[in-house]
Amino acid sequence: MPSPAAVGGGRLADPLLAADVVVGAKDKYWVPADEREILASQKSGAGEDGRAPLLYRTFRVKGPLINLYRLLTLVRVIVVILFFTWRMRHRDSDAMWLWWISVVGDLWFGVTWLLNQITKLRPRKCVPSISVLRDHLDQPDGGSDLPLLDVFINTVDPVDEPMLYTMNSILSILATDYPVEKYATYFSDDGGSLVHYEGLQLAAEFAASWVPFCRKHCVEPRAPESYFWAKMRGEYAGSAPKEFLDDHRRMRAAYEEFKARLDGLSAAIEQRSEACNRANGKDKEECANATWMADGSTQWQGTWIKPAKGHRKGHHPAILQVMLDQPSKDPELGMAASSDHPLDFSAVDARLPMLVYIAREKRPGYDHQKKAGAMNVQLRVSALLSNAPFIINFDGDHYVNNSQAFRAAICFMLDPRDGADTAFVQFPQRFDDVDPTDRYCNHNRMFFDATLLGLNGIQGPSFVGTGCMFRRVALYSADPPRWRPDDAKEAKASRYRPNMFGKSTSFINSMPAAANQERSVPSPATVGEAELADAMTCAYEDGTEWGNDVGWVYNIATEDVVTGFRLHRTGWRSTYCAMEPDAFRGTAPINLTERLYQILRWSGGSLEMFFSRFCPLLAGRRLHPMQRVAYINMTTYPVSTFFICMYYLYPVMWLFQGEFYIQRPFQTFALFVVVIIATVELIGMVEIRWAGLTLLDWVRNEQFYIIGTTGVYPMAMLHILLRSLGIKGVSFKLTAKKLTGGARERLAELYDVQWVPLLVPTVVVMAVNVAAIGAAAGKAIVGRWSAAQVAGAASGLVFNVWMLLLLYPFALGIMGRWSKRPYILFIVLVTAVAATASMYVALAGSLPYLHSGIKLV
């Protein structure tokens, strides 16, 4: 992240004016936007006598660049208005029905582009001042006044979400740079599988060595798979350089042993269970195929390897186990080196944070609400055990890549300016092992590094599912302080409707303490096992507001976006924070089919949101007007598929009627189109400048938008149509993440082809455009066109060629391993065009109506 003071080249001495990292080349277009606030804070003595200092800096795009961006936007708006005015005055076309479709479509695209653009006219970059946070809250004796933090991590299936990814995420969380007594980790296993339970036990055992190793040598990142896979580079930052190489070698050997045990866990559990079942006999038929825990005498309460009544997916009791207890407040040094323990941790704090395993109850007849339901159970259980005022959530395949990330998010929550009104801090999603060219736009950088920076200048970014820190009371439906009555500045349980949160008295009594971010250590848990179990039952939420106005929202595919919208609608703010190195990293679906299913879930959920009670048009006055515009655009974008698909299929006219031009006079129409396209391209070039992106990022974004509109968005539209008719709708497939042994093998998934109906519409569009080019060539040969006619046809065919270029990543995807040689695709396309032209020439004699010229106006 840039140094706020280094825009001019160096650091400033004042800690309020300096950040933690020197400015990078991609941040050269940003300048400080909060000098007055900083100076006012200095004059008032912030940081002295217990007063809170400013904990983050705000940057804006340099005036010349952002003003050029706004000017180009205005120019394009004017040109579009003139274009529509001209079109309405010149209603002349080869086919008027086609003309009206194109007019309505162009109007839709003009409006949606404007909705998207006006929310990015005031981008802001927020940079946490972690050093100031340390100076203010870290104590000389090693203690800390940082607030308590609960970490949620969720997983379901050890096959679709491989154990190695999940346990690496756990290890990175346990090793992060945050006071060990100040945070607790809650691992939600929504499948209730013993392999996850015992995998977590193995991770806790390995963490006893891994976490002190990270602290001793200050390693980054702190997920062992990523750390050991990366080449060691840079200067050593730890305190024992002479021991580092030996410790590194021993720890790597220990990690390889840990991986082997993790890989063999499923087979070991199955073998153990078979042996126990044989030893115990089969006198009880219902227990004949039981799954047994490591002690050999206890049956696993969750799902069994061979499903049985009460022990299958969707039907098992609740399980809660504290794997690592809450540590003491005082540091505890590790063991000295010995023959049994060769690593010397005698000068390192060896404490581990609290770690809790949760598998909520599942019962037939209940809608368990997938991830949102699991997170709401975590919310209740954590309130009864640690009740931290802040929560950060992870998917099972994401890990902490920067050990300062938790502190960075806290900077925004505690800042005296608007920290109290901040409901969540969203970090961007970054991924490992994506192919170098990011063929399927997995990084989605135009959204994370441009759109969300624009929202930072309004009310804040949307919640995108993982890598996000929340304020607990905001999830409880509390109003932000600036919207509370003067006599209700605190979040009190008595202010809420009866039975809004369920019947747990302990949970309701925990709510006032959840707003106290000054608590130095968590209160000892006094709740009984029965009440904890009750909070995890299916029936607990019956008749309550869970999933509506409390917790994460239910009954929608994109529960993340809707939950963030609910908080914004209530008046809360949010903040987008990108830091270097990346705060969190994960795995992405680099297989074309999995990527398309992921986009299907997002687009279908977006439309669901628009046609639900969470429609942005229905939000109250607390939602910022521009934030409302952003959410409208965010929930209606799949509708564009209707008009785009019509444009894609225009080339069919070459095959049957010889009609292509949809507006006369064509020369004026073409001029307007060229100017409109040129302005949007220029705007894009300026945008990638201030967003710090590359031209390839922008191209990939455009390409995958087109790919989505051909095959994915139509399915999303079908889904919402079926839902409106009272039918279930399209089933959204969860994204599977495959585990492989290395980068080379990992990229092998890029060349897998999984043929599903979702691919068919895009294949059809490609075929139509190729056929149109071939038909045009055939017409030119049969009709013996003049140079003017050829030039006119060529100008029209630019659209077809442009479509094929945009669909290029899709074409490579369906080629499988042949896509390693892209020239083969070029040969195939040229051959297809030649074959179509030859077929047209051959048929022209027998089908006279094909022999038609091109109309030039």
BELGI-V66583 format. One record per backbone hydrogen bond with DSSP energy under -1.0 kcal/mol. CO is the residue of the C=O (numbers start at 0). NH is the residue of the N-H. Records with the same first field share a line. If there is no record, write none. Layout:
BEGIN
CO=NH, NH
END
This chain:
BEGIN
5=8
13=16
23=26
24=27
26=29
28=61
30=59
33=37
34=38
35=39
36=40
37=41
38=42
39=43
40=45
41=44
44=47
47=50
54=128
56=126
57=32
58=124
59=30
61=65
62=66
63=67
64=68
65=69
66=70
67=71
68=72
69=73
70=74
71=75
72=76
73=77
74=78
75=79
76=80
77=81
78=82
79=83
80=84
81=85
82=86
83=87
84=88
85=89
89=91
91=663
94=98
95=99
96=100
97=101
98=102
99=103
100=104
101=105
102=106
103=107
104=108
105=109
106=110
107=111
108=112
109=113
110=114
111=115
112=116
113=117
116=119
124=58
126=56
128=132
129=133
130=134
131=135
132=136
133=137
136=144
138=141
142=138
148=183
149=391
150=185
151=393
152=187
153=395
154=189
156=160
159=736
161=165
162=166
163=167
164=168
165=169
166=170
167=171
168=172
169=173
170=174
172=175
175=177
178=181
181=148
183=150
184=355
185=152
186=357
187=154
188=191
191=302
192=196
193=197
194=198
195=199
196=200
197=201
198=202
199=203
200=204
201=205
202=206
205=208, 209
206=210
208=212
209=213
210=214
211=215
212=216
213=217
215=238
222=226
223=227
224=228
225=229
239=243
242=246
243=247
244=248
245=249
246=250
247=251
248=252
249=253
250=254
251=255
252=256
253=257
254=258
255=259
256=260
257=261
258=262
259=263
261=264
263=267
264=268
265=269
266=270
267=271
268=272
269=273
270=274
271=275
272=276
273=277
274=278
275=279
283=286
284=287
286=289
290=299
292=295
297=292
307=310
310=303
311=314
314=311
315=361
318=358
320=356
323=354
331=349
334=344
340=337
344=333, 347
347=333
353=184
354=322, 323
355=186
356=320
357=188
358=318
361=315
362=365
368=372
369=373
370=374
371=375
372=376
373=377
374=378
375=379
376=380
377=381
378=382
379=383
380=384
381=385, 386
388=471
389=149
390=469
391=151
392=466
393=153
394=397
398=584
401=404
402=176
403=407
404=408
405=409
406=410
408=412
409=413
414=418
418=421
420=572
422=470
423=574
424=468
425=576
429=585
434=437
437=440
443=447
444=448
445=450
446=451
449=453
450=454
451=455
452=123
453=456
454=457, 459
458=573
466=426
467=392
468=424
469=390
470=474
472=477
473=476
474=550
479=482
480=483
484=487
489=491
491=494
492=495
496=499
499=544
503=507
504=508
505=509
507=510
509=513
511=514
512=515
514=516
527=531
528=532
529=533
530=534
532=535
533=536
535=360
538=541
540=543
544=547, 549
546=553
549=546
557=561
558=562
559=563
560=564
561=565
562=566
563=567
564=568
565=569
566=571
567=570
572=422
574=425
582=400, 401
584=398
585=431
590=594
591=595
592=596
593=597
594=598
595=599
596=600
597=601
598=602
599=603
600=604
601=605
602=606
603=607
604=608
605=609
606=610
608=611
611=614
614=617
615=618
619=622
623=627
624=628
625=629
626=630
627=631
628=632
629=633
630=634
631=635
635=638
636=639
637=640
638=641
639=643
640=644
641=645
642=646
643=647
644=648
648=651
649=652
650=653
651=655
652=656, 657
664=668
665=669
666=670
667=671
668=672
669=673
670=674
671=675
672=676
673=677
674=678
675=679
676=680
677=681
678=682
679=683
680=684
681=685
682=686
683=687
685=689
686=690
687=692
693=697
694=698
695=699
696=700
697=701
698=702
699=703
700=704
701=705
702=706
703=707
704=708
705=709
706=710
707=711, 712
711=715
712=716
713=717
714=718
715=719
716=720
717=721
718=722
719=723
720=724
721=726
722=725
741=745
742=746
745=748
746=749
747=750
748=751
755=758
756=759
758=762
759=763
760=764
761=765
762=766
763=767
764=768
765=769
766=770
767=771
768=772
769=773
770=774
771=775
772=776
773=777
774=778
775=779
776=780
777=781
778=782
779=784
785=789
786=790
787=791
788=792
789=793
790=794
791=795
792=796
795=798
796=800
797=801
798=802
799=803
800=804
801=805
802=806
804=807
806=810
807=811
808=812
809=813
814=817
815=818
816=819
817=820
820=823
821=825
822=826
823=827
824=828
825=829
826=830
827=831
828=832
829=833
830=834
831=835
832=836
833=837
834=838
835=839
836=840
837=841
838=842
839=843
842=846
846=849
847=850
849=851
END
